[in-house]
Amino acid sequence: MRTFSDRALEIQPTGVRKMFDLAGDDAISFGLGEPDFQPPKVAIDAFHKAMVDGHNKYTTTAGLPALREKIARSWDSYQSGMNQDNVCITMSGTNALLNLFLTLVNPGENVLLPEPYFPLYGPDVTICGGEDRYYPCKFENEFIPKVEDLQALVDENTVAILYNFPSNPTGGTLNHAQRDALLEFAKQNDLWIISDEVYDRIVFEGEHVSFMGTGYDKVVLVNSFSKTFAMTGWRIGYIISANLEAMAQITKMQYYITACSNDAMQYAVLTAMEEAPDYPDIIANEFMERCEIIVERLNNMPGVECHKPKGAIYVFPKVHVEGMNSEEIALELLKDGVLCSPGSAFGPSGEGHLRFAYTISKEDILRGMDKVEATLNRLNGL
Ligand SMILES: Cc1ncc(COP(=O)(O)O)c(C=O)c1O
């Protein structure tokens, strides 16, 4: 008997939630990629005021013109000359991603996705009837893909490649030469670049390296206020592209997904950008300090090797315990009161790794690391 659609039956719940659901309330949680800050107070006040002022209605599909214009301006140093027509506000980065796959991928076509990955990408492509194909981002290459690995995956049905830097879960970031090589690969194969840059303002060294402003007209960029302004629960993000033809298709698609984004909240986000422009830098600085602490602790533990990320809010160390896989190690850690994600939740090549989100205070990071060290010592018979 036919029950549900193939697409519903094909997608599976994400493995990241599994550990979370097993954890007790008192576990020290490195599990969730959610900043432990509140949005700037001016934004919360502006949200309330906007509702009181009557901004409780539908907006235009692409969103509040003043906010779109502000966002376009915020990319001026990468790509000048964009305006509100280059921006479509979405209800989160998650919504933006689905919109882009729906806009760019036909059933039967395939999309190249990073692995280890943010677990939404593959199911999104499946929902669109496309095929998800994974390129490796290896520890030994600081999690940056090699062009030869990408090239081996392309065929006549490949229509897009998704890049995600700074990366969830690896924390990998690009330098300009690496970006240019990945750009050249996409150009040569005539692929759309879907660039997920939701961590663009959480970078610890130099400027964020973007695919925006590279002159390639098949770049569409996903962004969100979730991480950079600590607004995960507000569900607000955007798509931006210098390609106006693409933006027209994307905005048309957005109408059929959500009609528009939240009215009052768009005023609040505009206020955040205008009156608390340094907020992302303040939290990025805190994340950088936490990152240093956690990397140092991890690298002093038995069987652990950890790169020092230059962005995002995660470390993705290799953790070796003889005879145990990453889920088993994560479960042992959980028994001892520490929640983290097994690398295998982010794809097969995540096996052998654990992901720690450093979205808790430095004191809690240190307490958590004491526990991780004790568990690893025990598992290694030390
Ligand atoms: C790489 C990446 N992209 C997109 C998102 C989606 O963010 P949101 O839907 O909260 O805007 C996340 C959230 O964890 C992420 O890590």
The ligand as an SDF file (V2000), in Angstrom:
LIG
                    3D

 16 16  0  0  0  0  0  0  0  0999 V2000
   26.7650   25.4360    8.0930 C   0  0  0  0  0  0  0  0  0  0  0  0
   25.3990   25.8190    8.4930 C   0  0  0  0  0  0  0  0  0  0  0  0
   24.5560   26.2960    7.5690 N   0  0  0  0  0  0  0  0  0  0  0  0
   23.3020   26.6720    7.8620 C   0  0  0  0  0  0  0  0  0  0  0  0
   22.8370   26.5650    9.1530 C   0  0  0  0  0  0  0  0  0  0  0  0
   21.4070   26.9560    9.4010 C   0  0  0  0  0  0  0  0  0  0  0  0
   21.2750   28.0030   10.2870 O   0  0  0  0  0  0  0  0  0  0  0  0
   19.8590   28.6690   10.5440 P   0  0  0  0  0  0  0  0  0  0  0  0
   18.8270   27.8260    9.9250 O   0  0  0  0  0  0  0  0  0  0  0  0
   19.7080   28.7370   12.0340 O   0  0  0  0  0  0  0  0  0  0  0  0
   19.9370   30.0120    9.9350 O   0  0  0  0  0  0  0  0  0  0  0  0
   23.6610   26.0590   10.1580 C   0  0  0  0  0  0  0  0  0  0  0  0
   23.1700   25.8520   11.5280 C   0  0  0  0  0  0  0  0  0  0  0  0
   23.7200   25.1280   12.3330 O   0  0  0  0  0  0  0  0  0  0  0  0
   24.9770   25.6790    9.8250 C   0  0  0  0  0  0  0  0  0  0  0  0
   25.8350   25.2100   10.7360 O   0  0  0  0  0  0  0  0  0  0  0  0
  1  2  1  0
  2  3  1  0
  2 15  2  0
  3  4  2  0
  4  5  1  0
  5  6  1  0
  5 12  2  0
  6  7  1  0
  7  8  1  0
  8  9  2  0
  8 10  1  0
  8 11  1  0
 12 13  1  0
 12 15  1  0
 13 14  2  0
 15 16  1  0
M  END
$$$$
